[in-house]
Amino acid sequence: MADEADKQQEDGEAAEQWDLVNTPLGEKWSGRTRYAAAMFFYKRDEMSAETLEVYRICARLDSEDPLPIIRDRGVGRDWLKRMGFDR
């Protein structure tokens, strides 16, 4: 029973972090919010170090979309697909 509760809590945390990594561009502190959420996914081995680095670079740039930069660097293809970024 405890395992089920732990799984539900973990799923809830992942859902919350997913919302945060998708914080709209331009909102105050949104770059830092996206970076913090990206760190969550990196620690779960769901994001590469190279992809996380782009989020770090963009952390202070609330209006900068990290996804085109990730694409241009040729890293994080799985992450881009997960984010629905196919431009």
QUILINSUL-V497349 format. One record per residue. N is the residue number from 1. RES is the residue in one letter. PHI is phi in whole degrees, 0 to 359 (* if undefined). NEAR is the number of other ideal C-beta (glycine too) atoms within 8 Angstrom. Layout:
BEGIN
n: {N & N}
res: {RES & RES}
phi: {PHI & PHI}
near: {NEAR & NEAR}
END
This chain:
BEGIN
n: {1 & 2 & 3 & 4 & 5 & 6 & 7 & 8 & 9 & 10 & 11 & 12 & 13 & 14 & 15 & 16 & 17 & 18 & 19 & 20 & 21 & 22 & 23 & 24 & 25 & 26 & 27 & 28 & 29 & 30 & 31 & 32 & 33 & 34 & 35 & 36 & 37 & 38 & 39 & 40 & 41 & 42 & 43 & 44 & 45 & 46 & 47 & 48 & 49 & 50 & 51 & 52 & 53 & 54 & 55 & 56 & 57 & 58 & 59 & 60 & 61 & 62 & 63 & 64 & 65 & 66 & 67 & 68 & 69 & 70 & 71 & 72 & 73 & 74 & 75 & 76 & 77 & 78 & 79 & 80 & 81 & 82 & 83 & 84 & 85 & 86 & 87}
res: {M & A & D & E & A & D & K & Q & Q & E & D & G & E & A & A & E & Q & W & D & L & V & N & T & P & L & G & E & K & W & S & G & R & T & R & Y & A & A & A & M & F & F & Y & K & R & D & E & M & S & A & E & T & L & E & V & Y & R & I & C & A & R & L & D & S & E & D & P & L & P & I & I & R & D & R & G & V & G & R & D & W & L & K & R & M & G & F & D & R}
phi: {* & 294 & 299 & 295 & 295 & 297 & 297 & 296 & 295 & 297 & 297 & 296 & 295 & 298 & 296 & 296 & 294 & 297 & 299 & 291 & 292 & 257 & 303 & 302 & 298 & 91 & 289 & 303 & 68 & 293 & 296 & 292 & 296 & 297 & 295 & 300 & 292 & 299 & 300 & 302 & 290 & 298 & 296 & 269 & 61 & 254 & 210 & 282 & 298 & 295 & 291 & 301 & 300 & 296 & 298 & 296 & 299 & 276 & 302 & 267 & 245 & 303 & 264 & 270 & 276 & 289 & 297 & 296 & 291 & 302 & 298 & 296 & 279 & 73 & 240 & 64 & 301 & 296 & 295 & 300 & 296 & 299 & 280 & 74 & 260 & 233 & 279}
near: {4 & 5 & 6 & 7 & 8 & 8 & 8 & 8 & 8 & 8 & 8 & 8 & 9 & 10 & 8 & 8 & 11 & 9 & 8 & 11 & 11 & 8 & 10 & 6 & 8 & 6 & 9 & 4 & 7 & 12 & 12 & 9 & 11 & 16 & 12 & 9 & 13 & 13 & 10 & 12 & 12 & 13 & 6 & 7 & 5 & 7 & 10 & 9 & 6 & 9 & 14 & 12 & 8 & 14 & 13 & 8 & 9 & 14 & 10 & 6 & 8 & 11 & 5 & 9 & 7 & 11 & 9 & 9 & 12 & 14 & 11 & 6 & 9 & 4 & 9 & 13 & 6 & 6 & 13 & 12 & 9 & 7 & 8 & 5 & 10 & 5 & 4}
END
